[in-house]
């Protein structure tokens, strides 16, 4: 089981996430804790300036961006595809 740390940016953005997306995200986070590369998460490495980070899907539009540090995942942001910019 991975431990998760939430960055200040993630916490700030999380407060603005719609309730229905938060409910989906909580389910996905439980799966992430068991296997951060589970196929249903569609975990993928980012490119460019974010190349040290990964993202997984909450749903078709929403993502959680994170990086791995040992056995810890640091969630850096949450949002739609616009978080990549």
C-alpha positions in Angstrom: 0.0 0.0 0.0 1.4 3.4 -1.0 1.3 6.3 1.3 0.0 9.5 -0.2 1.1 13.1 0.6 -1.0 16.0 -0.7 0.8 19.1 -1.9 -0.6 22.6 -1.0 -1.5 23.0 -4.7 -3.5 19.8 -4.7 -5.4 20.7 -1.5 -6.2 24.1 -3.0 -7.5 22.6 -6.2 -9.3 19.7 -4.5 -11.6 22.2 -2.7 -12.9 23.3 -6.1 -13.5 19.8 -7.5 -17.2 19.0 -8.0 -18.8 16.7 -5.5 -19.5 13.9 -8.0 -15.9 13.9 -9.2 -14.6 13.8 -5.6 -16.7 10.7 -5.0 -15.1 9.0 -8.1 -11.7 10.2 -7.0 -12.0 8.6 -3.6 -12.8 5.2 -5.2 -9.9 5.6 -7.6 -7.5 6.6 -4.8 -8.3 3.3 -3.0 -7.4 1.4 -6.1 -4.2 3.6 -6.5 -3.1 2.7 -3.0 -3.3 -1.0 -3.9 -1.6 -0.7 -7.3 -0.8 2.7 -8.8 -0.5 1.1 -12.2 -3.8 -0.7 -12.2 -5.1 -0.7 -15.8 -8.4 1.0 -15.0 -6.4 4.1 -13.7 -4.7 4.6 -17.1 -1.6 5.8 -15.3 0.8 7.5 -17.7 4.1 9.3 -17.6 3.9 13.0 -18.5 6.1 14.8 -21.0 7.9 18.1 -21.3 8.2 20.2 -18.1 6.2 17.6 -16.2 8.3 14.6 -17.4 9.2 13.7 -13.8 5.5 13.3 -13.0 2.7 10.8 -13.7 -1.1 11.1 -14.0 -4.0 8.8 -13.6 -7.6 9.2 -14.7 -10.5 9.8 -12.4 -12.8 9.8 -15.4 -12.6 10.8 -19.0 -11.9 14.5 -18.2 -10.4 14.6 -14.7 -6.8 13.6 -13.7 -4.7 13.4 -10.6 -1.0 14.3 -11.2 1.6 12.9 -8.9 5.3 11.8 -8.6 6.8 8.9 -6.8 9.3 9.3 -4.0 10.3 5.9 -2.7 7.2 4.2 -1.3 5.3 7.5 -1.2 3.2 9.2 -3.9 3.0 13.0 -3.8 -0.2 14.2 -5.4 0.7 17.6 -6.9 -2.5 18.7 -8.6 -6.0 17.6 -9.7 -8.1 18.9 -12.6 -9.0 18.5 -16.2 -6.4 18.3 -19.1 -5.7 22.0 -18.4 -3.6 21.0 -15.4 -0.9 19.9 -17.9 -0.4 23.5 -19.1 
